Amino acid sequence: MMIKVLYFARLKESLNYSTEEMLLPSNIKTILQLKTHLSARGDAWTAIFSGKQVVRAAINHALVDDTEVIKVGDEVAFFPPVTGG
């Protein structure tokens, strides 16, 4: 399944990626599974996606949790938590 992945803020800086087209293996269905898949790339990827840091996700501009199912053609964005005041 082909998807587009976007990285924002410190993720973009740490990974040296802002966007990529990705062909997902058939066993990856959810955001959590995608995070696990990305963490296997090692180094900065592991540090960000292994679960030790909070990373938010959105699919097609809608905030989602880690159980959300990814579909063909989705745009998945990862970003750090945002606070305001």
N, C-alpha and C positions, 0 to 999 in steps of 0.2 A: 504494500500500500504506500503510495507516494503522499507525503505531507510537506509543508513548509514550516521550518522552525525559526523563530526569532529570539534573539537574546538582547536584553536591555541592561543599562546601567553597569554596575560592577561585574555582572556576568559577562557582558560584551567585552569589557576591558580585560578581565581575567582569562577569558577563553580565546580572545582575538578573533571572535566570530560575531557578526551581527545577524546574519541570516544564512540558512542553508536549506536546500531541497534534500529530502531524505526518503529513501526507500526503506520502510520498516519491515523487519522480519515478521512473518505471519503470527508469531506468538506474542507480539506486542500489541496490546489492545487498549491499555489505560495510560493515564498520565504517569502514575507510579511506575509502571513497567517501562515507559519511555525514560524516566529519570534513571532507573536502574541501568538501562541500556547505555545511556549517555555516560554514567559514572564509570562504566567499564573501559572508557577511552583512556583512563589514567590521569595522573597528576592533577591539574586544576579541575578537570572534569569530575574526578572522584571527590575532591574537596567540596565542590559545589553541589553535586547531585546525590551524594551518598546518604543524605538525610541529616547530616550534622548542622547544616545551614538551612534556614527557612527560605524556600524558593516558591514563589507564587506562579500560577499558570493561568493562561487564558486560551480558550479555543474560539477562533473567529470573533475576537474582541469581547468575549464574555468570560468573566472570572469563573474558574472551575476548581474543584478539589481533585485530589489524587485518584479518586475512583472513576472520574469521568472517562467515558469511552471515546477514543479517537477514531475518526472516520476518514475514508479516502478523500484527499483534497483539502483536509482541514489545515488551518493556519494555527500553529501552536506557539504561544509566546511565553517565555520565562523571564521573570524579573524578581528583584528583591522586594520584600514588603515595603509598602509606602506608608509613611506617617505624616500627619499634618497637624496643624493647630491654629 
